Amino acid sequence: MAKNLRGRGRSRARGWLLPSLLLVGLILISSSLAWAQVTSGSITGVVSDPTGAVIPGAKVAVTDATKGYDYPATTDAVGRYLVTNLPPSSYVVTVEARGFKTSRQAGIAVDVGSRVAVDVHLELGATAQAVEVTGAAPVLQTQDAVTGQEVDRTLINNLPLVGRNVLDLAFISPGVVQVPGSTYGGGTGINFVSNGGRNDTSEVLIDGIAATSYEPNTGINTPLYEPSVDAVQEFKIMQNNYTAEEGFSGNTYITLVSRSGSNNLHGDVYEFDRNKDFDSNNWFSNRANGKLPALRRNQFGGSVGGPIKKDKTFFFFDFDGVREAYGSTHNAGVPDNNERAGDFGELCTAPWA
């Protein structure tokens, strides 16, 4: 009897395991397809010899410096290579060809949706010899004419953000201004005017997936999800000349890329404290000797990421919490004693006809 029970237990486990694996597989496939839409970048270039002649058939390896992933390629008949679907990161480009020294160029930054050109000039020599390229000129993005602002992880981490709303980083881009009559960053997360366009009409993409809700007959988009600042790796605002992948909004695109783990374990914890001891009183309340309204606001959280299997699988987790209690001061007019008695002479000063 015990043996039969154990057998049924194993059958049930196998029956539960197969659908779970299929579900995980579908999620991974969907994630990779979504990632390739607009957040991934590419590296392209031409491989040539010392005379400037192109080298077809050269082996190219683009390696993610933080995760160890390799993206291989081979130059075509005109010496050009192209590696696409690269997540934003720092890369190393290695080129090998028979009769030439191996070239290795590190520190190539691929940002959100960028198309980076890296031409390689090989020197004559044995393949076992290597040429390390250091101090090269900054890599220019010449593959498209997209204008906007790129904000990397260092700026995201160091720039002050009231309320820690990551979408407020849009205000550091040229041409983005506050909506007249509104507070800074007020309303929805995209309530700004970009290059004269209508406010609240920008599109937000998180890892290539649209994260806004369009309100029919209004021309207004509302962000459905705003990630924690510590969960964002890169922030890019595209204002003009973006490619066909970004075709829904006629105004501005905001692209966010989530952080992920790497081969090194990393993490942080934080707490931001705001209370009335750091604030000044309302001008009208202060004139009337009113007290400063109470305010206690604590925003806290942390993140951790690292490898599950080195160079293969990684994890990342973040948490953000807010605890807030506050009071407010309101200004209002009340009737004086004469008005309460029905005498509105102070207000009705115009002569009778």
C-alpha positions in Angstrom: 0.0 0.0 0.0 2.8 2.4 0.8 4.5 1.7 -2.5 1.3 2.4 -4.4 0.9 5.7 -2.6 4.4 6.8 -3.4 3.8 5.9 -7.0 0.7 8.0 -7.3 2.6 10.8 -5.6 5.3 10.7 -8.2 2.7 10.7 -11.0 1.0 13.7 -9.6 4.3 15.5 -9.3 5.2 14.8 -12.9 1.7 15.9 -14.0 2.2 19.2 -12.2 5.8 19.7 -13.4 5.2 19.6 -17.1 2.6 22.4 -17.3 4.8 24.5 -15.0 7.8 24.0 -17.3 5.7 24.9 -20.3 4.5 28.1 -18.6 8.1 29.1 -17.7 9.2 28.5 -21.3 6.4 30.7 -22.7 7.3 33.5 -20.3 11.0 33.3 -21.3 10.1 33.3 -25.0 7.7 36.2 -24.5 10.3 38.1 -22.6 13.0 37.7 -25.2 10.6 38.8 -28.0 9.5 41.8 -26.0 13.1 42.7 -25.2 14.1 42.7 -28.9 11.4 45.2 -29.9 12.8 48.6 -28.9 15.1 48.4 -25.9 17.9 46.3 -27.3 20.8 47.8 -29.2 23.2 46.7 -31.9 26.9 46.9 -32.8 28.1 47.1 -36.4 31.3 47.9 -38.2 33.8 47.1 -40.9 36.9 45.0 -40.4 39.9 46.0 -42.6 43.6 45.4 -42.9 46.4 48.0 -42.6 45.9 49.1 -46.2 42.2 49.7 -45.7 41.1 46.6 -47.7 38.1 44.8 -46.1 38.5 41.3 -44.6 35.6 38.9 -45.3 35.1 35.9 -43.1 36.7 37.4 -39.9 35.3 36.0 -36.7 33.7 38.6 -34.4 32.7 38.0 -30.8 30.7 40.6 -28.8 30.9 39.8 -25.1 28.7 41.3 -22.3 31.3 42.5 -19.8 29.0 42.1 -16.8 27.3 38.8 -17.6 29.8 37.0 -19.8 27.3 36.3 -22.7 28.9 35.9 -26.1 27.2 37.1 -29.3 29.2 35.7 -32.3 29.2 37.1 -35.9 31.2 36.7 -39.1 32.0 39.5 -41.5 30.4 39.3 -44.9 31.9 39.8 -48.4 32.4 43.5 -47.8 33.9 43.0 -44.4 30.9 44.2 -42.4 29.5 42.6 -39.3 26.3 43.2 -37.4 25.2 42.0 -33.9 21.7 42.8 -32.9 19.4 42.3 -29.9 22.0 43.5 -27.4 20.7 44.4 -23.9 22.0 47.7 -22.6 25.4 47.0 -21.1 29.2 47.4 -21.6 30.6 45.2 -24.2 34.0 43.8 -25.5 34.5 43.3 -29.2 37.0 40.7 -30.2 38.0 40.1 -33.9 40.1 37.2 -35.3 41.3 36.5 -38.8 43.9 34.2 -40.2 47.2 36.1 -40.8 46.3 39.0 -38.5 46.7 39.7 -34.8 43.6 39.4 -32.7 42.0 42.8 -31.9 40.2 43.3 -28.6 38.3 46.6 -27.8 36.6 46.9 -24.4 34.4 49.5 -22.8 31.9 49.8 -25.6 28.6 51.1 -24.1 25.3 50.1 -25.7 22.4 52.2 -24.4 18.7 51.7 -24.8 17.9 51.2 -28.5 21.3 52.5 -29.6 23.0 51.5 -32.8 26.8 51.7 -32.3 29.4 51.6 -35.0 32.8 50.0 -34.2 35.2 49.7 -37.1 38.2 47.4 -36.5 41.6 47.7 -38.2 43.6 44.5 -37.9 47.4 44.3 -37.9 49.5 41.7 -39.6 50.8 39.0 -37.4 50.0 35.6 -35.8 46.5 35.1 -34.5 47.9 34.2 -31.1 49.1 37.8 -30.8 46.6 40.3 -29.5 46.2 44.0 -29.8 44.3 45.6 -26.9 42.6 48.9 -27.9 42.6 51.4 -25.1 42.0 55.1 -25.0 40.0 55.0 -28.2 37.9 57.9 -29.4 34.3 58.0 -28.0 32.0 55.7 -30.0 29.5 57.7 -32.0 26.0 56.5 -32.9 25.8 57.2 -36.6 23.2 54.6 -37.6 20.1 56.8 -36.9 19.2 60.4 -36.2 17.1 60.0 -33.0 17.3 63.0 -30.7 16.6 63.0 -27.0 18.3 62.3 -23.7 20.0 59.2 -22.3 20.2 58.8 -18.5 22.4 55.9 -17.2 22.3 54.1 -13.9 24.9 56.5 -12.3 22.7 59.6 -13.0 19.5 57.8 -11.9 21.1 56.9 -8.6 22.6 60.3 -7.9 20.1 62.8 -9.2 17.6 64.1 -6.5 14.0 63.1 -7.2 11.2 64.5 -5.0 9.0 61.5 -4.3 11.4 59.3 -6.2 9.3 59.2 -9.3 11.6 58.0 -12.1 9.5 59.6 -14.8 10.4 63.0 -13.5 13.8 62.4 -15.1 12.2 63.5 -18.4 12.5 67.1 -17.1 16.2 67.1 -17.6 15.8 66.7 -21.4 16.0 69.8 -23.6 12.6 70.9 -24.7 10.6 69.3 -21.8 8.9 71.9 -19.6 6.4 72.0 -16.9 2.7 72.3 -17.8 1.6 75.9 -17.2 -0.3 76.2 -13.9 0.7 72.7 -12.6 3.2 71.7 -10.0 6.5 70.1 -10.9 5.8 66.5 -12.0 2.1 66.9 -11.0 -0.8 64.9 -12.4 0.3 61.8 -14.2 3.9 60.7 -14.6 4.0 62.1 -18.1 2.2 65.4 -17.5 4.8 67.6 -19.3 5.1 69.4 -22.5 7.8 68.1 -24.9 8.9 70.3 -27.8 5.6 72.1 -27.8 3.5 68.9 -28.0 0.4 68.3 -26.0 0.9 67.2 -22.4 0.0 63.7 -21.2 0.4 62.2 -24.7 3.8 60.6 -24.4 4.3 56.8 -24.6 6.1 54.8 -21.8 7.8 51.5 -22.7 9.2 49.2 -20.0 11.5 46.6 -21.4 9.9 47.2 -24.8 6.3 46.8 -23.6 3.8 49.6 -23.6 2.9 50.7 -20.1 0.3 53.4 -20.7 -3.4 53.4 -21.1 -4.9 55.5 -23.9 -8.1 57.3 -23.1 -10.3 57.3 -26.2 -11.4 60.7 -27.6 -9.1 62.6 -25.1 -5.6 62.2 -26.5 -4.4 61.4 -23.0 -2.1 58.6 -21.9 -1.8 57.4 -18.3 1.1 55.3 -17.1 -0.2 52.0 -15.7 3.0 51.2 -13.8 5.9 53.3 -12.5 8.9 51.2 -11.4 11.0 52.0 -8.4 14.1 54.1 -9.1 16.4 51.3 -7.9 14.7 48.9 -10.4 15.6 51.0 -13.5 18.9 50.4 -15.3 18.6 53.1 -18.0 16.1 55.8 -18.9 15.9 57.2 -22.4 13.6 59.9 -23.8 13.2 60.1 -27.6 11.7 63.2 -29.0 12.3 63.2 -32.7 13.3 61.0 -35.7 12.7 57.7 -33.8 12.4 54.6 -35.9 9.3 52.6 -37.0 9.3 50.5 -33.8 8.1 53.6 -31.9 5.1 54.5 -33.9 2.1 54.8 -31.6 2.7 58.3 -30.1 3.2 61.3 -32.2 4.9 63.2 -29.4 7.6 61.6 -27.2 8.7 58.2 -26.1 10.1 57.3 -22.7 11.9 53.9 -22.6 12.8 52.3 -19.4 15.1 49.2 -19.0 14.8 47.1 -15.8 17.9 46.2 -13.9 19.1 42.6 -13.8 21.7 40.6 -11.9 25.3 40.0 -13.0 28.2 37.8 -12.2 28.8 39.9 -9.1 26.5 40.0 -6.1 25.3 43.6 -5.6 22.6 45.3 -3.6 21.7 48.4 -1.6 19.2 49.6 1.1 17.9 53.1 1.5 15.5 55.3 3.5 14.5 58.9 2.6 12.9 60.9 5.4 10.8 64.0 5.1 9.0 65.6 8.0 7.9 69.0 9.2 11.2 69.7 10.9 12.7 70.1 7.4 9.9 72.3 6.1 8.9 75.9 6.3 5.4 77.1 7.2 2.8 78.2 4.7 3.1 82.0 4.2 -0.5 82.8 5.1 -0.5 80.4 8.0 2.7 81.9 9.3 1.3 85.4 9.1 -1.7 84.3 11.1 0.6 82.6 13.7 -0.7 79.2 12.6 1.2 76.0 13.3 3.2 74.1 10.8 1.1 71.2 9.5 2.2 67.8 10.5 4.2 65.7 8.0 5.9 62.3 8.5 7.0 60.6 5.3 9.4 57.7 5.1 10.3 56.0 1.8 12.4 52.9 2.2 13.5 49.8 0.3 16.4 48.0 -1.2 17.5 45.8 -4.0 19.7 42.7 -4.5 21.0 41.0 -7.6 23.5 38.4 -8.5 24.2 35.1 -10.4 22.2 31.9 -10.1 24.7 30.2 -12.5 27.7 32.3 -13.6 27.6 33.5 -17.2 24.1 31.8 -17.6 21.3 32.7 -15.2 20.8 35.7 -12.9 18.3 37.2 -10.5 17.3 40.6 -9.3 14.8 41.7 -6.6 13.8 45.1 -5.4 11.3 46.5 -2.8 10.0 50.1 -2.3 7.7 51.2 0.4 6.1 54.5 1.6 4.6 55.4 4.9 3.1 58.9 5.0 1.0 60.9 7.4 0.4 64.6 6.9 -1.8 67.6 7.5 -2.6 70.6 5.3 -3.4 74.3 5.6 -6.4 75.7 3.7 -7.3 79.3 3.1 -11.0 80.3 3.0 -13.2 83.4 3.6 -16.0 83.4 6.2 -18.8 86.0 6.8 -18.2 88.7 9.4 -20.8 89.7 12.0 -22.5 92.3 9.7 -22.9 89.7 6.9 -24.3 87.2 9.4 -26.9 89.8 10.3 -27.8 90.3 6.6 -25.8 93.5 6.0 -23.7 93.0 2.9 -22.8 96.7 2.5 -19.1 96.0 2.6 -19.4 93.9 -0.5 -22.2 95.8 -2.4 -20.5 99.2 -2.8 -21.9 100.1 -6.2 -24.5 102.9 -6.1 -28.1 102.0 -6.7 -29.5 102.9 -10.1 
